[in-house]
């Protein structure tokens, strides 16, 4: 009985890990074209850019 329980728990852990690893991959693949379209639109229209604004502190290095 203990062996079956351990095998069942190991199988459940591996199935959970597979779902945990594959879910973000699918999300990034599906959202890539949408993110690219947003970036292109902001570059075309100049969205979120401030004329005469200071540089970001993380980009100043």
C-alpha positions as CSV (number, residue, x, y, z in Angstrom):
1,X,0.0,0.0,0.0
2,X,2.9,2.4,0.8
3,X,4.5,1.7,-2.6
4,X,1.4,2.5,-4.5
5,X,0.9,5.7,-2.5
6,X,4.4,6.8,-3.1
7,X,4.1,6.1,-6.9
8,X,0.8,8.0,-7.0
9,X,2.4,11.0,-5.2
10,X,5.4,11.0,-7.6
11,X,3.1,10.8,-10.6
12,X,1.0,13.7,-9.3
13,X,4.2,15.8,-8.6
14,X,5.5,15.2,-12.1
15,X,2.2,16.1,-13.7
16,X,2.0,19.3,-11.5
17,X,5.6,20.3,-12.5
18,X,4.8,19.8,-16.2
19,X,1.8,22.1,-15.9
20,X,3.7,24.6,-13.8
21,X,6.5,24.8,-16.4
22,X,4.4,24.7,-19.6
23,X,1.8,27.3,-18.6
24,X,4.1,30.3,-18.6
25,X,5.6,29.2,-21.9
26,X,2.2,29.1,-23.6
27,X,1.3,32.5,-22.1
28,X,4.4,34.1,-23.5
29,X,4.0,32.5,-27.0
30,X,0.4,33.6,-27.2
31,X,1.0,37.1,-26.0
32,X,4.1,37.8,-28.2
33,X,2.3,39.2,-31.3
34,X,0.0,41.3,-29.1
35,X,3.0,42.8,-27.2
36,X,4.8,43.4,-30.5
37,X,1.8,45.3,-31.9
38,X,1.6,47.5,-28.8
39,X,5.3,48.3,-29.0
40,X,5.1,49.2,-32.7
41,X,2.0,51.4,-32.1
42,X,3.8,53.2,-29.3
43,X,6.8,53.8,-31.4
44,X,4.7,55.1,-34.3
45,X,2.6,57.4,-32.2
46,X,5.2,58.4,-29.6
47,X,3.0,57.1,-26.8
48,X,4.4,57.3,-23.3
49,X,7.3,59.5,-24.3
50,X,7.8,62.9,-22.6
51,X,9.5,65.6,-24.5
52,X,12.4,67.0,-22.4
53,X,11.9,64.4,-19.8
54,X,14.7,63.0,-17.7
55,X,16.3,59.7,-18.5
56,X,15.3,56.7,-16.4
57,X,17.6,55.8,-13.6
58,X,17.9,52.2,-14.7
59,X,18.8,53.2,-18.3
60,X,21.4,55.8,-17.3
61,X,24.2,53.3,-16.8
